[in-house]
């Protein structure tokens, strides 16, 4: 099964993403330039994966941002964690339901647990299918 994800940090000119082939345990980066040209990197083998991680992040860091700013304007990332703390970002969205559904699909296909720190970042929980 091929799963396609996109990065919110992409800019107006270049949209970045990833294609994940769960049957062959491989991935490749994708790029779209001005919605006119698209190309991909070659396929890479997935490393030995530890778990799936859901977490919130901010792209525009600011010194005066409050905790409420973080909670209300953050992006949720879906990542595959390997080598204990290395991450392969699969998808980013502001929609928690979309990210959670994709995480469950990946969990079934890759037989991995899900660690949810997006719902409550102070108290992450393990989710199993």
N, C-alpha and C positions, 0 to 999 in steps of 0.2 A: 504494500500500500504506500502510495506517495502522499506525504503530507506537506502542504505549502504554508510557510509562515512569512510575515513581513515585519520590518523594523519601523517603529514610529519615528526614529531618529533620522530617517531619510530626509533629504531636502527636496526642494521643488524640482530640481533637475534630475536627480538620481534617486530611484527607489531601490532599496536593498531588501533581500529576503533570503530564504533558504528552502531547499527541497530536501525532505527526509524520506528515504526509501527504507521502510521498516522491514521489508522482506529480505533485502540484501544487506541490511545494517550499514548503510552508507548515507552520505549527505553531500550537497554541493550548494555553494552560494549563488544567488541570482541577482541580476542588476537590470534595471530599466532606465534608459536615458530619454528624458523628455517624452515619454510614452511612445516613442518612435522606434527605438532600438532596444533589444533585450539580448542578453547573453548570460552564460553561466560559466562558473569554474568547472574543472573536472571533478569527478566523483572522488570523495575521500571516505575511507573506512571510519565508522564510528569507533571511538575509544571504548574501553570497558566502562560502562555507565554504572553509577551508584544509585541515583534516584532522579525524580522530576521535581523541579522547584518552581513554585509560584511566589513572586514577590513584587512589591511596589518600588518604584524608583522615580526620581525627578531628573529631568535633563537640564533644566535651567536652575542651577544652584544659586542661591542668594544668601547673604549673611543675615538678612532681616526676616527670612521666611519663618513662619511659626509652624507648629505641629499641624494646625488646621490646614495651612497651605499645602503641606505634604499630603495629607489625607484627601484633599479635594482636587488637587491638580496633578496627581501622580499617574504614571503609566504602569500597567501590570505586565511583567515579563514571565514568559514560560521558558524555562531553561532545562537542559539536561546536564546534570552534574557528574563529573568524572574526576579521577585523581584527587578525591576528597573535597576540593574546593574550586576546581576549574569549571567554567560554565560554557555551554554551547547554547546561545540564545536561539530559540526556535520561532517564537512569535511574541509580539507586543500589541497591547490593546488597552483601551480604557474600560472595556466591558469584561467584568469578572466572570460572568456566566459563559461567555465565549471562550475565555482562557481555561476555565475549569472543565468545560466540555472537551476541549482539545487535549487537556492533560489526562482525562480519563481514557480517551481514545488511545493516546500514546502509552498509557499504563497497561492497557490490555495488550497492545501490539508488542511492547518491549518487555513486559513482565517486570515493571518497576513500581516502587512505592512513590507516592506523591507527598511532598512536604509543602504545606500551605502556610506561607507567612504573609500572604497578601491580605487575607481576611482580617487577621490580627497580628501585626508585625512583632508585637511584644511577646506573644504566646503562639509560636508556630505549632501546627499540629500535623501528624501523619495521617494521610488518607489512604485507604486500601480499597481495591475493587471487590 
